[in-house]
């Protein structure tokens, strides 16, 4: 029931089908349905052969333009068309022919005056609703676009930019912990040699131990200390830390060193 074709718009009774815009417009009130390309062709094929059943195989072949689709694709497309038409009060536009296909009755394409033009304010409301739906769809499509992964030099420059944003306070905090780590390493990892103090092996930094330190070690010679560590901790007279190991436990014996006499 094709009445005319004008600039890509084909008229079927009281409906205009715009293939480029993928719309079906009811002429009496300009109610517009936005559908997919395949749904546009399904409606046009059914309307052009009104009162005749179009088999499912024919619809699948003619309305998807060479694409391989399944019966489920056609079922979904018909459901979408019926849902769209029901929104404008067209509830029985497409008829199912059991085990065969679908059809549109010619009476469904004749204007019976039941759909007068909509008031201007309602038309604007429908148009605004359609615009909102388009924007929502666009936002959804944008949200699922994967962001490109930046690698190589861009990653390096990104790290430099983050470092440049560190405040002076952050820099001082990082520096403090760095120096503290170095100090701890200096205290516990600097032993480079061992020396013999009256037959006792002592781990030290290679600098000759002052008399108060060696005397403190000799005083504990008869004890059960299995290993000794001696290292300077600073001061005007190079104060020392003295550590003994007993049964795998560290014992601080610094108090046994007469530090006041360390320059003797």
C-alpha positions as CSV (number, residue, x, y, z in Angstrom):
1,X,0.0,0.0,0.0
2,X,2.7,2.4,-1.1
3,X,1.1,5.8,-1.9
4,X,4.2,7.9,-2.8
5,X,7.9,8.4,-2.4
6,X,9.3,11.8,-1.8
7,X,13.0,12.6,-0.9
8,X,13.6,9.3,0.7
9,X,10.3,9.4,2.6
10,X,7.7,6.7,1.7
11,X,4.1,7.0,2.6
12,X,2.0,4.0,3.6
13,X,-1.6,5.1,4.2
14,X,-1.5,7.4,7.3
15,X,2.2,6.8,8.0
16,X,5.4,8.3,6.5
17,X,8.6,6.2,6.6
18,X,11.9,8.2,6.5
19,X,14.6,5.6,5.7
20,X,17.5,8.0,6.2
21,X,16.3,9.3,9.6
22,X,14.9,5.9,10.5
23,X,11.6,7.3,11.6
24,X,7.9,6.4,11.2
25,X,5.6,9.4,11.4
26,X,1.8,9.4,11.9
27,X,0.6,12.1,9.5
28,X,-2.5,13.1,11.4
29,X,-0.6,14.4,14.5
30,X,3.1,14.2,13.5
31,X,3.8,11.6,16.2
32,X,7.2,10.3,15.4
33,X,8.7,6.9,16.2
34,X,12.5,6.5,16.2
35,X,13.3,2.9,15.2
36,X,16.3,1.0,13.9
37,X,17.1,0.5,10.3
38,X,15.9,-3.1,10.2
39,X,12.7,-2.1,12.0
40,X,12.1,0.6,9.5
41,X,12.3,-1.9,6.6
42,X,10.1,-4.4,8.5
43,X,7.3,-1.9,8.8
44,X,7.6,-0.8,5.2
45,X,7.6,-4.3,3.9
46,X,4.5,-5.3,6.0
47,X,2.7,-2.1,5.1
48,X,3.5,-2.4,1.4
49,X,1.9,-5.9,1.4
50,X,-1.0,-5.1,3.6
51,X,-3.5,-7.9,4.2
52,X,-0.9,-10.4,3.2
53,X,1.3,-12.6,5.4
54,X,5.1,-12.0,5.1
55,X,7.0,-15.1,6.1
56,X,9.7,-14.8,8.7
57,X,12.3,-16.0,6.2
58,X,11.4,-13.2,3.8
59,X,11.7,-10.6,6.6
60,X,15.0,-11.9,7.7
61,X,16.4,-11.8,4.2
62,X,15.0,-8.5,3.1
63,X,15.3,-6.3,6.2
64,X,18.8,-6.9,7.3
65,X,20.6,-6.1,4.0
66,X,22.7,-9.2,3.7
67,X,23.6,-9.6,7.4
68,X,23.4,-13.0,8.9
69,X,20.8,-12.9,11.7
70,X,18.6,-15.4,13.6
71,X,14.9,-15.7,14.2
72,X,15.5,-14.1,17.6
73,X,16.6,-10.9,15.9
74,X,13.3,-10.7,14.1
75,X,11.3,-11.5,17.3
76,X,13.1,-8.6,19.1
77,X,12.6,-6.2,16.2
78,X,8.8,-6.9,16.1
79,X,8.6,-6.5,19.8
80,X,10.4,-3.1,19.6
81,X,8.0,-2.0,16.8
82,X,4.9,-2.9,18.8
83,X,6.3,-1.2,21.9
84,X,7.0,2.0,19.9
85,X,3.6,2.0,18.3
86,X,1.8,1.4,21.7
87,X,3.4,4.6,23.0
88,X,1.3,6.6,20.5
89,X,-1.9,4.6,21.1
90,X,-1.4,2.1,18.2
91,X,-1.8,-1.2,20.0
92,X,-2.7,-3.6,17.2
93,X,-0.7,-2.4,14.2
94,X,1.2,-5.7,13.6
95,X,-0.6,-9.1,13.5
96,X,1.2,-12.4,14.2
97,X,0.4,-15.2,11.8
98,X,1.2,-18.3,13.8
99,X,4.0,-20.5,12.4
100,X,4.2,-18.3,9.3
101,X,5.1,-14.7,9.9
102,X,3.5,-11.2,10.3
103,X,1.1,-8.9,8.6
104,X,-0.5,-5.4,8.8
105,X,-4.2,-5.1,8.1
106,X,-5.0,-2.4,5.5
107,X,-7.6,-1.0,7.8
108,X,-4.8,-0.2,10.3
109,X,-3.2,2.1,7.7
110,X,-6.4,4.1,7.0
111,X,-6.9,7.4,8.9
112,X,-10.2,7.1,10.9
113,X,-9.8,10.5,12.6
114,X,-9.1,8.9,16.0
115,X,-5.7,10.7,16.3
116,X,-6.2,14.5,15.8
117,X,-3.2,16.8,15.8
118,X,-1.7,17.2,19.2
119,X,-1.7,20.6,21.0
120,X,1.5,22.6,20.5
121,X,2.6,22.2,24.1
122,X,2.2,18.4,24.1
123,X,4.1,18.2,20.8
124,X,7.0,20.1,22.4
125,X,6.9,17.8,25.4
126,X,7.3,14.8,23.2
127,X,10.1,16.4,21.2
128,X,11.9,17.3,24.5
129,X,11.4,13.7,25.7
130,X,13.0,12.4,22.5
131,X,15.9,14.7,22.8
132,X,16.5,13.6,26.4
133,X,16.5,10.0,25.3
134,X,19.1,10.7,22.6
135,X,21.3,12.5,25.1
136,X,21.0,9.7,27.6
137,X,22.0,7.2,24.9
138,X,24.9,9.3,23.8
139,X,26.1,9.5,27.5
140,X,25.9,5.8,27.8
141,X,27.9,5.2,24.7
142,X,30.6,7.6,25.8
143,X,30.8,5.9,29.2
144,X,31.6,2.5,27.7
145,X,34.4,3.8,25.5
146,X,37.6,2.5,26.9
147,X,40.3,5.0,27.7
148,X,43.6,4.4,25.9
149,X,46.4,3.0,28.0
150,X,49.4,5.4,28.1
151,X,52.7,3.6,28.0
152,X,56.4,4.4,27.5
153,X,57.6,8.0,27.7
154,X,54.1,9.3,28.5
155,X,54.1,7.3,31.7
156,X,57.5,8.6,32.6
157,X,56.4,12.2,32.1
158,X,53.2,11.6,34.1
159,X,55.3,10.4,37.0
160,X,57.5,13.5,36.8
161,X,54.4,15.7,36.8
162,X,53.2,14.1,39.9
163,X,56.6,14.5,41.6
164,X,56.6,18.2,40.6
165,X,53.3,18.7,42.5
166,X,54.8,17.6,45.8
167,X,54.8,20.4,48.3
168,X,57.9,21.4,50.3
169,X,56.4,19.8,53.4
170,X,56.1,16.5,51.5
171,X,59.7,16.8,50.3
172,X,60.9,17.3,53.9
173,X,59.0,14.4,55.2
174,X,60.4,12.1,52.5
175,X,63.9,13.4,53.1
176,X,63.6,12.8,56.8
177,X,62.6,9.2,56.4
178,X,65.3,8.6,53.8
179,X,68.0,10.0,56.2
180,X,66.6,8.0,59.1
181,X,66.9,4.9,57.0
182,X,70.4,5.7,56.1
183,X,71.3,6.2,59.8
184,X,69.8,2.8,60.8
185,X,71.7,1.1,58.0
186,X,74.9,2.9,59.0
187,X,74.5,1.7,62.6
188,X,73.7,-1.9,61.8
189,X,75.2,-2.7,58.4
190,X,78.6,-0.9,58.6
191,X,80.6,-3.7,60.2
192,X,83.4,-4.4,57.8
193,X,85.9,-6.1,60.0
194,X,86.5,-8.0,63.2
195,X,89.2,-7.5,65.8
196,X,90.6,-9.5,68.7
197,X,90.2,-8.1,72.2
198,X,92.0,-10.3,74.7
199,X,91.0,-13.3,72.7
200,X,87.4,-12.1,72.2
201,X,86.2,-11.6,68.6
202,X,84.5,-8.2,68.1
203,X,82.7,-6.9,65.0
204,X,83.6,-3.3,64.4
205,X,84.0,-0.7,61.7
206,X,87.7,-1.0,61.3
207,X,88.6,2.0,63.4
208,X,90.7,1.2,66.5
209,X,88.4,0.8,69.5
210,X,89.1,3.2,72.5
211,X,90.3,1.8,75.8
212,X,86.9,2.1,77.7
213,X,85.2,-0.1,75.1
214,X,87.9,-2.8,75.1
215,X,87.9,-2.7,78.9
216,X,84.2,-3.2,79.0
217,X,84.5,-6.2,76.7
218,X,87.3,-7.7,78.8
219,X,85.3,-7.2,82.0
220,X,82.6,-9.6,80.5
221,X,85.1,-12.1,79.2
222,X,83.9,-14.7,81.7
223,X,80.3,-14.1,80.8
224,X,78.2,-16.0,78.2
225,X,78.2,-13.4,75.5
226,X,78.8,-15.3,72.2
227,X,79.3,-12.3,69.9
228,X,80.1,-8.6,70.2
229,X,79.3,-5.5,68.2
230,X,80.9,-2.1,68.9
231,X,80.3,1.0,66.8
232,X,80.6,4.7,67.3
233,X,77.5,6.8,67.9
234,X,79.1,10.3,67.7
235,X,79.9,12.9,70.3
236,X,83.0,14.9,71.1
237,X,84.9,11.9,72.3
238,X,83.4,9.4,69.8
239,X,81.0,7.7,72.1
240,X,80.4,4.0,71.4
241,X,77.5,1.6,71.4
242,X,78.3,-1.9,72.7
243,X,76.0,-4.8,71.9
244,X,76.4,-8.5,73.0
245,X,74.6,-11.5,71.7
246,X,73.4,-14.2,74.2
247,X,71.3,-17.1,73.0
248,X,70.4,-15.2,69.8
249,X,69.2,-12.2,71.9
250,X,70.8,-8.8,71.6
251,X,71.9,-7.2,75.0
252,X,72.7,-3.5,75.2
253,X,75.9,-3.2,77.3
254,X,76.6,0.4,76.4
255,X,76.1,1.4,80.1
256,X,79.1,-0.8,81.0
257,X,81.4,1.5,78.9
258,X,83.0,4.4,80.8
259,X,82.1,6.9,78.1
260,X,83.5,9.8,80.1
261,X,86.9,8.3,79.6
262,X,86.5,7.4,76.0
263,X,89.3,9.8,74.9
264,X,91.8,8.0,77.2
